Amino acid sequence: MSRPKLGELLLASGAIDEAQLRDALQQQRAKRLRIGEMLVAMGATDEVAVARALAKQAGLPFVDLDKGRLPPNLLARVPKEKAAALRLVPLMEKDGKLVVAVDDPATALQLDDLSFVLNAELAAALATPSAVARKIKEHYGVAVAAGAAPPAAAPVALAADASDDDAPIIRLVQQMIEAAHKARASDIHVEPQTERLRIRFRIDGLLREVASHPHHLHAPLLSRLKIMAGMDIAERRKPQDGRILSQVEGRDLDLRVSVLPSSHGEAMVMRLLDKERGLVSLTELGFAEKDYERFKRIIARPNGIVLVTGPTGSGKTTTLYAALKELNRADRKLITAEDPVEYQLPGINQCQVHARIGLTFARILRAMLRQAPNVILVGEIRDKETAEVAIQASLTGHLVFSTLHTNDAPSALTRLVEMGVPPFLVSASVTAVMAQRLVRTLCRECRQPAVAEPVELAALQIRPEQAQGADLRREKGCDACERSGFKGRKGIYELLEMDARLRDLVFRGEPHLKIREEALLSGRMSTLLQDGQRKVLSGITSVREVLRVIAGNE
């Protein structure tokens, strides 16, 4: 059942009459005010009556801030910056929750950030805008404009095509995207549960629940996001994909949206691609000095295949883009085939795979060769046809980059053979394989010296004499890292460089364990474990973090 409109509630309470409502509706669009603000501006009613009606509409209690005193201990708990930004003041503690007075029902949907900061569950009550502004000025010494929209909500709150009832959902969507960007989230998960709507952000590779909304918000929230993504809002039975272009703090964000029907309703995942934040250089990836020099030498070669392997989300695309950025010069032609094109790279010809119309990796790759490129990036080798065309390209004088999904570097060589590629072609074409993972880096603001447990050092194969004098650190947690102890991620790498002996093993079809053993004995490969050890001993990350990421790979 739809909720009553604000005008109807004010009519029913006798605060206004029908003529005043008609006049307000005619004037509000031109003056770009919400209906309640318009009625107060006309003098048809006062803000107390409007606030009471809004509270009833939103299912919130109304509070008169002029009656009673605000508890000093609660005022001290809420930072003045948060009080001013969200336009709220703390009222009381009730049933284990901190109750705050807000001046807009939409703010009640935006309290998750404050809840996280205070480490407390929050509940909201509604007060008049002028009373809230007066109390913030009185207790925090900060002047806020009564009734002014919060900064995060301003661009959408004034949208001319948004009704008074739609505005809170629009603001909630915008606030969610902005919060995800601020938290450095790679994706947003909107997941309906039995009695609630769960919002989770993936931050530094781990999912974190950031909000829980009433289940009745699921339908309007999904509808709003579907409209923004250009999806069919009437279709709820089939998966859909879309794209949202948004701007946050002056930066362009590209959100890749996926909707999947589930038992409790449609679940949505939005992957955030920040065009500025996503493109990094080779020096920023986290290579050890020796591996950095080896990798630079490998990608400087005029031909051959360089493979980057690892599971989904291990940073393979970021590494390949960094390599392309290093090679992108005026005297070279670079072409990519991607699914999808994640970041726009200036000076590089990028092609989007469209399997539905037959534009596959293999077909684009064949067309690429007629464009006389120097460097080719194939987003992923998925089948024998793509692998063989990529190999032929490398054997005819092109440098080819691509990815595979394998656990370690030697496995990529045998995977190509398992796809049906003749071993002699794999042996002749592949110049290097790099497996990688991403580990969270310790927060530079709060990391602490650590004494690692012997069992942890043994698990990471670090000898006691190696640990002596090393800069071992552990996580603590502070405001800068949102109490997690970690901020940002770096790669750990396993770089395998081919030589004559390794090519012979591949040519003869030897198993990947034999190839791995030979690569380690000859010094042609540094392992994920060894690189993880280096990053632990230099204080970049913790023992437990490396063990979490490479468990089962050594």
DRENTI-392479 format. One line per field, with one value per residue (C-alpha): residue in one letter; x, y, z; residue number from 0. Coordinates in Angstrom, 2 decimals, decimal comma. Last residue first. Layout:
<nodes>
aa (A; ...) $
px (X; ...) $
py (Y; ...) $
pz (Z; ...) $
i (NUM; ...) $
</nodes>
This chain:
<nodes>
aa (E; N; G; A; I; V; R; L; V; E; R; V; S; T; I; G; S; L; V; K; R; Q; G; D; Q; L; L; T; S; M; R; G; S; L; L; A; E; E; R; I; K; L; H; P; E; G; R; F; V; L; D; R; L; R; A; D; M; E; L; L; E; Y; I; G; K; R; G; K; F; G; S; R; E; C; A; D; C; G; K; E; R; R; L; D; A; G; Q; A; Q; E; P; R; I; Q; L; A; A; L; E; V; P; E; A; V; A; P; Q; R; C; E; R; C; L; T; R; V; L; R; Q; A; M; V; A; T; V; S; A; S; V; L; F; P; P; V; G; M; E; V; L; R; T; L; A; S; P; A; D; N; T; H; L; T; S; F; V; L; H; G; T; L; S; A; Q; I; A; V; E; A; T; E; K; D; R; I; E; G; V; L; I; V; N; P; A; Q; R; L; M; A; R; L; I; R; A; F; T; L; G; I; R; A; H; V; Q; C; Q; N; I; G; P; L; Q; Y; E; V; P; D; E; A; T; I; L; K; R; D; A; R; N; L; E; K; L; A; A; Y; L; T; T; T; K; G; S; G; T; P; G; T; V; L; V; I; G; N; P; R; A; I; I; R; K; F; R; E; Y; D; K; E; A; F; G; L; E; T; L; S; V; L; G; R; E; K; D; L; L; R; M; V; M; A; E; G; H; S; S; P; L; V; S; V; R; L; D; L; D; R; G; E; V; Q; S; L; I; R; G; D; Q; P; K; R; R; E; A; I; D; M; G; A; M; I; K; L; R; S; L; L; P; A; H; L; H; H; P; H; S; A; V; E; R; L; L; G; D; I; R; F; R; I; R; L; R; E; T; Q; P; E; V; H; I; D; S; A; R; A; K; H; A; A; E; I; M; Q; Q; V; L; R; I; I; P; A; D; D; D; S; A; D; A; A; L; A; V; P; A; A; A; P; P; A; A; G; A; A; V; A; V; G; Y; H; E; K; I; K; R; A; V; A; S; P; T; A; L; A; A; A; L; E; A; N; L; V; F; S; L; D; D; L; Q; L; A; T; A; P; D; D; V; A; V; V; L; K; G; D; K; E; M; L; P; V; L; R; L; A; A; A; K; E; K; P; V; R; A; L; L; N; P; P; L; R; G; K; D; L; D; V; F; P; L; G; A; Q; K; A; L; A; R; A; V; A; V; E; D; T; A; G; M; A; V; L; M; E; G; I; R; L; R; K; A; R; Q; Q; Q; L; A; D; R; L; Q; A; E; D; I; A; G; S; A; L; L; L; E; G; L; K; P; R; S; M) $
px (52,34; 49,04; 46,70; 46,70; 48,18; 45,79; 45,07; 48,72; 49,77; 47,26; 48,24; 51,92; 51,13; 51,63; 54,13; 56,41; 59,56; 59,70; 56,04; 56,46; 59,56; 57,84; 54,90; 57,34; 58,87; 55,46; 54,20; 57,27; 60,33; 61,02; 64,00; 66,33; 67,31; 66,14; 62,84; 62,06; 63,01; 60,63; 57,80; 58,23; 58,17; 55,05; 53,43; 53,57; 56,04; 54,65; 58,00; 57,82; 57,00; 60,10; 62,22; 60,95; 61,93; 65,51; 65,84; 64,64; 61,22; 60,76; 58,36; 57,27; 55,27; 53,93; 52,46; 50,35; 49,59; 46,38; 44,96; 44,36; 44,55; 44,07; 40,31; 39,28; 38,01; 41,54; 42,09; 39,91; 42,22; 42,92; 45,74; 47,38; 50,71; 54,32; 57,61; 60,47; 63,15; 66,06; 65,56; 62,84; 65,36; 67,25; 63,99; 63,47; 60,43; 58,63; 55,26; 53,74; 56,95; 56,72; 53,14; 54,01; 56,90; 54,49; 55,36; 56,61; 54,93; 55,64; 52,40; 50,46; 48,38; 48,90; 50,60; 47,61; 48,90; 48,64; 45,96; 47,28; 46,48; 47,42; 49,60; 50,83; 53,24; 54,09; 56,96; 58,19; 55,40; 55,68; 58,01; 57,08; 53,35; 53,62; 55,64; 53,07; 50,24; 47,29; 44,36; 43,02; 45,02; 48,21; 47,25; 46,57; 50,02; 51,74; 49,39; 50,08; 53,71; 52,60; 50,35; 46,64; 45,30; 42,70; 44,39; 45,28; 46,70; 49,54; 50,91; 54,09; 53,87; 56,46; 54,81; 55,28; 53,36; 50,40; 50,39; 50,26; 47,32; 45,47; 46,10; 44,94; 41,76; 40,82; 41,69; 39,39; 39,14; 42,30; 41,41; 41,57; 43,71; 46,23; 48,23; 51,48; 53,16; 49,96; 49,68; 45,89; 45,45; 46,56; 43,74; 41,10; 42,32; 42,31; 38,79; 37,57; 39,42; 38,19; 34,62; 32,53; 29,89; 26,92; 25,97; 29,67; 30,22; 33,85; 34,80; 37,82; 40,41; 42,81; 45,38; 46,45; 44,55; 43,54; 39,83; 39,25; 37,13; 36,59; 34,36; 35,22; 38,44; 40,32; 43,24; 45,35; 48,71; 50,59; 54,10; 56,13; 54,04; 54,62; 52,43; 54,78; 54,65; 50,90; 50,46; 52,31; 50,20; 47,07; 48,26; 48,83; 45,42; 43,76; 45,39; 44,46; 43,54; 39,79; 39,03; 41,71; 45,29; 47,32; 49,21; 50,58; 53,29; 53,33; 56,21; 57,47; 59,42; 60,87; 60,47; 57,79; 60,37; 62,97; 60,42; 59,31; 62,88; 63,61; 60,41; 61,05; 64,46; 63,10; 60,16; 56,99; 54,23; 52,01; 52,90; 56,16; 54,37; 52,07; 48,46; 45,15; 42,20; 42,09; 41,54; 38,93; 37,18; 35,43; 32,83; 31,23; 27,53; 25,96; 22,19; 19,99; 16,42; 13,87; 13,91; 14,54; 16,96; 16,76; 20,17; 20,92; 24,37; 25,58; 28,91; 29,39; 31,59; 32,59; 33,74; 35,36; 34,11; 33,37; 31,28; 30,02; 27,93; 27,71; 25,59; 25,86; 23,62; 23,26; 20,10; 19,27; 15,71; 12,53; 12,10; 11,51; 9,30; 12,25; 13,87; 17,43; 19,06; 21,41; 19,86; 16,37; 17,52; 19,02; 15,73; 13,69; 16,04; 15,66; 11,88; 11,48; 13,94; 12,76; 9,95; 12,60; 13,65; 17,31; 20,57; 23,78; 27,57; 28,14; 31,77; 32,95; 36,71; 38,90; 40,30; 36,76; 33,79; 30,77; 27,60; 23,99; 21,39; 17,67; 15,57; 12,97; 13,80; 16,93; 17,31; 20,94; 22,40; 26,14; 28,38; 31,75; 35,41; 34,98; 37,47; 35,40; 34,82; 33,62; 31,25; 29,91; 29,32; 27,44; 25,29; 24,60; 23,43; 21,12; 19,74; 19,18; 17,16; 15,20; 14,47; 13,41; 10,79; 7,95; 8,46; 8,45; 11,64; 11,59; 13,10; 16,05; 16,68; 17,36; 19,63; 22,45; 21,99; 22,15; 25,80; 25,88; 22,94; 19,82; 19,18; 16,25; 17,86; 21,20; 23,95; 26,05; 28,54; 29,15; 28,59; 25,99; 24,10; 24,69; 23,72; 20,69; 19,50; 19,91; 17,87; 15,13; 15,01; 14,74; 11,83; 12,36; 12,11; 13,27; 15,99; 17,47; 21,16; 23,10; 26,51; 30,15; 30,27; 32,04; 30,08; 26,74; 27,77; 28,40; 25,16; 23,01; 21,89; 18,39; 17,28; 18,62; 15,82; 13,25; 14,66; 15,31; 17,08; 16,91; 19,19; 18,35; 21,35; 20,18; 20,43; 16,71; 16,85; 19,80; 18,86; 18,64; 21,70; 21,66; 21,27; 22,05; 23,90; 26,92; 26,65; 26,30; 28,99; 31,47; 30,52; 31,59; 28,84; 30,01; 30,31; 26,63; 25,79; 27,67; 26,12; 22,53; 20,22; 17,83; 14,05; 11,31; 12,58; 13,68; 10,07; 10,26; 8,27; 8,44; 9,20; 6,89; 7,94; 4,50; 3,81; 7,15; 6,50; 3,11; 4,64; 7,40; 4,86; 2,76; 5,89; 7,08; 4,08; 1,05; -0,25; 2,41; 3,43; 7,00; 5,60; 3,50; 6,46; 8,78; 6,24; 5,79; 9,48; 11,00; 12,16; 10,59; 8,94; 8,09; 6,65; 4,28; 1,45; 1,58; 1,49; -1,55; -3,42; -2,54; -3,72; -7,02; -7,48; -7,12; -4,13; -3,28; -6,62; -4,95; -6,44; -5,22; -1,71; -1,73; -2,96; -0,25; 2,43; 1,36; -0,08; 2,05; 1,43; 0,00) $
py (-23,20; -22,13; -23,50; -20,33; -17,49; -14,69; -15,55; -16,42; -13,02; -11,27; -13,34; -12,40; -8,70; -6,11; -3,47; -3,97; -4,81; -8,40; -8,95; -7,60; -9,73; -12,86; -12,28; -12,06; -15,38; -17,00; -15,78; -17,39; -16,08; -17,88; -18,31; -19,22; -22,48; -24,64; -22,72; -22,96; -26,66; -27,48; -25,49; -27,25; -30,64; -29,60; -28,38; -31,80; -32,39; -32,07; -32,51; -28,97; -27,61; -29,27; -28,01; -24,45; -24,66; -25,69; -22,99; -20,16; -18,78; -16,12; -17,01; -14,15; -14,98; -11,70; -10,12; -7,11; -4,13; -3,10; -0,03; 0,76; -1,84; -1,58; -2,06; 0,79; 2,97; 3,17; 6,89; 6,77; 4,24; 0,49; -1,63; -3,80; -5,54; -4,77; -6,59; -4,27; -6,97; -6,93; -10,56; -12,02; -13,50; -15,19; -16,79; -18,36; -17,30; -20,26; -18,40; -21,13; -21,20; -17,46; -17,88; -20,79; -18,80; -15,94; -12,62; -9,82; -6,69; -2,99; -1,05; 0,19; 3,31; 5,99; 3,91; 1,55; -1,94; -3,07; -5,49; -8,28; -8,71; -11,87; -12,53; -15,10; -13,86; -15,82; -15,03; -15,51; -17,71; -18,27; -21,19; -23,50; -22,87; -23,58; -26,79; -27,94; -27,94; -25,83; -28,06; -26,24; -28,68; -27,38; -23,80; -24,96; -26,62; -23,27; -21,40; -23,96; -22,80; -19,33; -20,31; -20,62; -20,43; -18,17; -16,85; -13,34; -11,71; -9,60; -10,01; -8,45; -8,83; -10,14; -12,99; -15,57; -13,41; -13,07; -16,83; -17,38; -14,98; -16,71; -20,11; -19,00; -17,36; -20,55; -22,87; -21,11; -18,49; -16,43; -13,19; -9,45; -9,82; -6,96; -6,39; -4,43; -3,42; -3,10; -3,39; -2,91; -6,19; -8,08; -6,45; -8,07; -11,52; -10,48; -9,07; -12,44; -14,42; -12,24; -12,56; -10,20; -12,76; -10,44; -11,81; -12,16; -8,40; -7,82; -4,14; -2,79; -0,33; 1,63; 3,24; 6,92; 7,77; 4,69; 4,51; 2,18; -0,97; -2,04; -5,06; -7,65; -6,40; -6,53; -4,09; -2,32; -0,56; 1,19; 2,32; 5,37; 7,85; 5,92; 3,70; 1,01; 2,00; 2,66; -0,73; -2,38; -0,49; -1,57; -5,18; -4,92; -3,31; -6,04; -8,80; -7,24; -10,41; -9,82; -13,03; -15,65; -15,39; -15,29; -12,72; -14,01; -12,37; -13,68; -13,05; -10,09; -6,81; -7,26; -4,30; -6,19; -8,69; -6,08; -4,12; -7,37; -8,28; -4,79; -4,82; -8,38; -7,35; -4,20; -6,02; -5,10; -3,24; -2,04; 1,65; 1,51; -0,10; 2,90; 3,16; 3,71; 2,91; 6,10; 8,49; 6,55; 5,41; 2,16; 1,15; -2,28; -2,27; -5,52; -5,95; -8,60; -8,95; -10,34; -12,66; -15,93; -14,25; -12,53; -11,19; -7,59; -6,46; -2,87; -1,56; 1,84; 4,42; 7,30; 10,68; 12,87; 16,33; 15,21; 12,33; 12,18; 9,33; 7,19; 4,12; 0,97; -2,00; -5,75; -7,76; -11,18; -12,36; -12,55; -8,94; -7,13; -4,05; -1,77; -2,55; -1,31; 2,01; 2,00; 5,13; 3,67; 0,38; 2,21; 4,04; 0,86; -1,04; 1,61; 1,81; -1,99; -2,59; 0,23; -1,96; -4,28; -1,74; -0,76; -2,29; -0,43; -0,79; -4,54; -5,16; -7,42; -7,95; -7,16; -3,86; -2,64; -4,56; -2,59; -4,17; -2,98; -5,32; -4,82; -6,23; -8,81; -11,92; -10,49; -8,27; -7,68; -4,48; -5,12; -2,13; -2,62; -1,62; 0,40; 3,21; 4,31; 7,73; 6,10; 3,83; 6,76; 8,76; 5,90; 5,34; 9,08; 9,31; 6,33; 7,62; 11,08; 9,66; 7,50; 10,51; 12,64; 10,24; 11,28; 15,01; 14,34; 14,32; 15,72; 19,08; 17,53; 19,69; 16,77; 15,26; 17,80; 18,67; 15,22; 14,98; 18,62; 18,19; 20,09; 23,41; 23,37; 25,63; 26,86; 25,64; 27,72; 25,77; 26,59; 22,97; 23,39; 26,58; 26,52; 22,85; 23,56; 26,46; 24,49; 21,60; 23,97; 25,75; 22,47; 21,20; 17,89; 14,27; 11,28; 8,85; 5,63; 4,74; 1,57; 2,36; 2,12; 5,92; 6,14; 3,19; 4,63; 7,98; 6,35; 4,38; 7,42; 8,13; 6,61; 8,74; 11,72; 11,22; 12,02; 15,58; 17,72; 15,06; 14,37; 11,54; 8,47; 6,38; 2,79; 0,24; 0,40; 4,19; 6,56; 10,21; 13,25; 13,58; 16,47; 16,34; 18,35; 15,59; 17,75; 19,89; 16,98; 15,02; 17,90; 18,51; 14,99; 13,12; 11,71; 15,11; 15,86; 12,53; 13,41; 16,91; 15,53; 17,82; 19,81; 19,70; 21,19; 23,46; 20,40; 19,36; 15,76; 13,91; 10,11; 8,52; 6,53; 8,48; 9,96; 10,58; 12,35; 14,39; 15,44; 16,49; 18,38; 20,21; 21,21; 22,41; 24,23; 26,53; 26,69; 28,63; 31,30; 30,95; 30,02; 27,39; 25,85; 25,90; 24,21; 21,42; 21,01; 20,79; 23,85; 24,38; 27,87; 27,04; 23,53; 24,68; 27,38; 25,32; 22,73; 25,48; 27,13; 23,83; 23,07; 26,51; 26,02; 22,57; 23,81; 23,72; 22,54; 20,72; 17,43; 15,72; 18,50; 18,28; 14,51; 14,86; 17,41; 15,08; 12,21; 9,08; 5,90; 3,40; 0,00) $
pz (-1,68; -3,21; -0,52; 1,55; -0,53; 0,49; 4,11; 4,79; 3,44; 5,69; 8,72; 8,39; 8,18; 5,44; 4,32; 7,34; 5,32; 6,63; 5,71; 2,16; 1,57; 2,89; 0,54; -2,39; -1,36; -0,92; -4,30; -5,88; -7,70; -10,97; -13,30; -10,43; -12,12; -9,22; -8,94; -12,66; -12,70; -9,85; -11,43; -14,80; -13,07; -11,12; -14,38; -16,00; -18,91; -22,44; -24,24; -25,68; -22,21; -20,75; -23,69; -23,21; -19,53; -20,44; -23,13; -20,86; -19,85; -17,19; -14,36; -12,09; -8,97; -7,62; -4,53; -5,38; -3,19; -1,46; 0,26; 3,91; 6,66; 10,45; 10,04; 12,35; 9,47; 8,01; 8,73; 11,86; 13,50; 13,63; 15,07; 12,41; 12,82; 11,90; 11,42; 10,39; 10,31; 12,80; 13,67; 11,44; 9,01; 11,91; 13,04; 9,57; 7,58; 6,02; 6,04; 8,22; 10,28; 10,92; 12,05; 14,37; 15,84; 16,72; 15,14; 17,37; 16,12; 15,78; 15,27; 12,26; 13,04; 10,41; 7,72; 7,57; 6,80; 3,20; 2,08; -0,11; -3,81; -5,69; -8,72; -11,22; -13,89; -17,01; -19,37; -22,95; -24,31; -28,10; -28,88; -26,00; -26,40; -30,14; -29,53; -26,95; -29,54; -28,32; -27,36; -24,29; -22,13; -23,78; -22,87; -19,29; -19,15; -19,66; -17,31; -14,55; -14,41; -13,13; -10,23; -9,44; -12,98; -14,60; -17,72; -18,87; -22,01; -23,39; -26,91; -28,36; -32,13; -34,59; -36,46; -33,69; -31,20; -33,59; -34,22; -30,47; -30,06; -32,93; -31,31; -27,85; -29,19; -31,08; -28,19; -25,72; -22,97; -23,39; -21,60; -22,22; -25,36; -25,37; -28,54; -29,00; -32,28; -34,31; -38,11; -38,36; -40,30; -37,18; -35,23; -37,45; -36,45; -32,78; -33,04; -34,39; -31,70; -28,83; -30,09; -32,22; -33,18; -32,76; -29,35; -28,36; -28,35; -27,29; -26,96; -28,85; -27,50; -29,73; -27,42; -27,40; -24,22; -22,18; -21,37; -18,45; -18,12; -21,73; -21,07; -22,26; -23,82; -27,14; -27,04; -29,68; -29,25; -32,08; -31,22; -32,29; -30,25; -27,02; -24,85; -23,53; -19,83; -19,99; -21,62; -18,72; -16,17; -18,06; -17,83; -14,08; -13,48; -15,56; -13,48; -10,11; -8,19; -8,48; -10,34; -9,72; -10,96; -14,16; -16,23; -19,53; -21,65; -25,22; -27,63; -29,65; -29,54; -26,03; -23,66; -21,73; -20,44; -19,45; -17,45; -15,77; -14,80; -13,40; -11,34; -10,17; -8,77; -7,11; -5,48; -7,31; -5,44; -8,27; -7,91; -9,90; -12,84; -13,15; -12,01; -13,78; -11,51; -9,43; -12,33; -14,30; -11,13; -11,94; -9,37; -9,78; -8,95; -7,72; -7,55; -5,97; -7,20; -4,78; -1,75; -3,65; -6,06; -9,46; -10,58; -11,52; -12,72; -12,92; -14,19; -12,52; -14,28; -12,03; -13,30; -10,65; -9,59; -6,05; -7,36; -10,94; -12,26; -15,37; -14,70; -16,81; -17,38; -17,13; -16,57; -15,14; -15,84; -13,74; -12,59; -15,87; -15,36; -14,58; -17,96; -17,58; -18,54; -15,55; -13,97; -14,42; -12,92; -9,92; -9,24; -9,62; -7,32; -4,59; -5,05; -4,76; -1,89; 0,38; 1,78; 3,24; 5,86; 5,48; 6,73; 6,00; 5,84; 5,71; 4,74; 1,91; 1,63; -1,41; -0,19; 0,42; -1,01; 0,14; 1,54; 1,65; 3,19; 2,65; 5,47; 6,51; 4,46; 2,84; -0,23; -1,30; -2,74; -3,16; -3,97; -5,66; -5,57; -2,38; -1,70; 1,35; -0,21; -3,44; -1,56; 0,49; -2,70; -4,32; -1,23; -0,81; -4,41; -4,00; -0,68; -2,15; -5,02; -2,58; -0,34; -3,38; -4,75; -2,40; -3,04; -6,77; -8,79; -12,32; -11,37; -9,58; -6,53; -4,18; -6,80; -6,76; -3,06; -1,51; -0,59; 0,52; 2,92; 1,77; 3,43; 5,87; 8,41; 7,12; 9,40; 11,80; 13,90; 17,56; 18,57; 21,35; 20,46; 16,68; 16,44; 18,68; 16,49; 13,27; 14,74; 15,91; 12,53; 10,61; 12,76; 14,56; 13,44; 15,48; 14,40; 15,75; 15,86; 16,68; 18,09; 16,98; 16,93; 13,57; 12,13; 13,26; 11,79; 8,39; 8,65; 9,39; 5,82; 5,79; 8,74; 6,81; 4,28; 6,99; 7,16; 10,27; 12,34; 16,10; 17,25; 19,36; 20,43; 20,69; 23,51; 24,25; 24,54; 24,72; 24,41; 22,15; 19,91; 17,40; 13,63; 10,51; 8,61; 7,79; 10,94; 13,38; 11,54; 11,71; 15,36; 16,27; 18,18; 21,53; 23,23; 22,60; 24,23; 27,42; 27,47; 27,48; 25,42; 27,62; 27,75; 25,58; 22,79; 20,82; 20,13; 18,94; 16,27; 16,13; 12,76; 10,49; 7,38; 6,68; 10,35; 10,77; 7,62; 8,99; 12,33; 10,51; 8,32; 11,34; 13,17; 10,05; 10,00; 7,70; 4,69; 5,12; 1,48; 2,49; 4,88; 2,10; -0,29; 2,21; 2,70; -1,06; -1,78; -3,38; -6,94; -7,24; -10,57; -9,43; -6,10; -7,42; -8,88; -6,10; -3,46; -5,03; -5,16; -1,53; -0,40; -2,21; -0,66; 2,93; 5,25; 8,79; 9,10; 9,97; 6,92; 4,62; 6,05; 5,56; 1,97; 1,16; 2,55; 0,32; 1,90; 1,76; -1,01; 0,00) $
i (553; 552; 551; 550; 549; 548; 547; 546; 545; 544; 543; 542; 541; 540; 539; 538; 537; 536; 535; 534; 533; 532; 531; 530; 529; 528; 527; 526; 525; 524; 523; 522; 521; 520; 519; 518; 517; 516; 515; 514; 513; 512; 511; 510; 509; 508; 507; 506; 505; 504; 503; 502; 501; 500; 499; 498; 497; 496; 495; 494; 493; 492; 491; 490; 489; 488; 487; 486; 485; 484; 483; 482; 481; 480; 479; 478; 477; 476; 475; 474; 473; 472; 471; 470; 469; 468; 467; 466; 465; 464; 463; 462; 461; 460; 459; 458; 457; 456; 455; 454; 453; 452; 451; 450; 449; 448; 447; 446; 445; 444; 443; 442; 441; 440; 439; 438; 437; 436; 435; 434; 433; 432; 431; 430; 429; 428; 427; 426; 425; 424; 423; 422; 421; 420; 419; 418; 417; 416; 415; 414; 413; 412; 411; 410; 409; 408; 407; 406; 405; 404; 403; 402; 401; 400; 399; 398; 397; 396; 395; 394; 393; 392; 391; 390; 389; 388; 387; 386; 385; 384; 383; 382; 381; 380; 379; 378; 377; 376; 375; 374; 373; 372; 371; 370; 369; 368; 367; 366; 365; 364; 363; 362; 361; 360; 359; 358; 357; 356; 355; 354; 353; 352; 351; 350; 349; 348; 347; 346; 345; 344; 343; 342; 341; 340; 339; 338; 337; 336; 335; 334; 333; 332; 331; 330; 329; 328; 327; 326; 325; 324; 323; 322; 321; 320; 319; 318; 317; 316; 315; 314; 313; 312; 311; 310; 309; 308; 307; 306; 305; 304; 303; 302; 301; 300; 299; 298; 297; 296; 295; 294; 293; 292; 291; 290; 289; 288; 287; 286; 285; 284; 283; 282; 281; 280; 279; 278; 277; 276; 275; 274; 273; 272; 271; 270; 269; 268; 267; 266; 265; 264; 263; 262; 261; 260; 259; 258; 257; 256; 255; 254; 253; 252; 251; 250; 249; 248; 247; 246; 245; 244; 243; 242; 241; 240; 239; 238; 237; 236; 235; 234; 233; 232; 231; 230; 229; 228; 227; 226; 225; 224; 223; 222; 221; 220; 219; 218; 217; 216; 215; 214; 213; 212; 211; 210; 209; 208; 207; 206; 205; 204; 203; 202; 201; 200; 199; 198; 197; 196; 195; 194; 193; 192; 191; 190; 189; 188; 187; 186; 185; 184; 183; 182; 181; 180; 179; 178; 177; 176; 175; 174; 173; 172; 171; 170; 169; 168; 167; 166; 165; 164; 163; 162; 161; 160; 159; 158; 157; 156; 155; 154; 153; 152; 151; 150; 149; 148; 147; 146; 145; 144; 143; 142; 141; 140; 139; 138; 137; 136; 135; 134; 133; 132; 131; 130; 129; 128; 127; 126; 125; 124; 123; 122; 121; 120; 119; 118; 117; 116; 115; 114; 113; 112; 111; 110; 109; 108; 107; 106; 105; 104; 103; 102; 101; 100; 99; 98; 97; 96; 95; 94; 93; 92; 91; 90; 89; 88; 87; 86; 85; 84; 83; 82; 81; 80; 79; 78; 77; 76; 75; 74; 73; 72; 71; 70; 69; 68; 67; 66; 65; 64; 63; 62; 61; 60; 59; 58; 57; 56; 55; 54; 53; 52; 51; 50; 49; 48; 47; 46; 45; 44; 43; 42; 41; 40; 39; 38; 37; 36; 35; 34; 33; 32; 31; 30; 29; 28; 27; 26; 25; 24; 23; 22; 21; 20; 19; 18; 17; 16; 15; 14; 13; 12; 11; 10; 9; 8; 7; 6; 5; 4; 3; 2; 1; 0) $
</nodes>
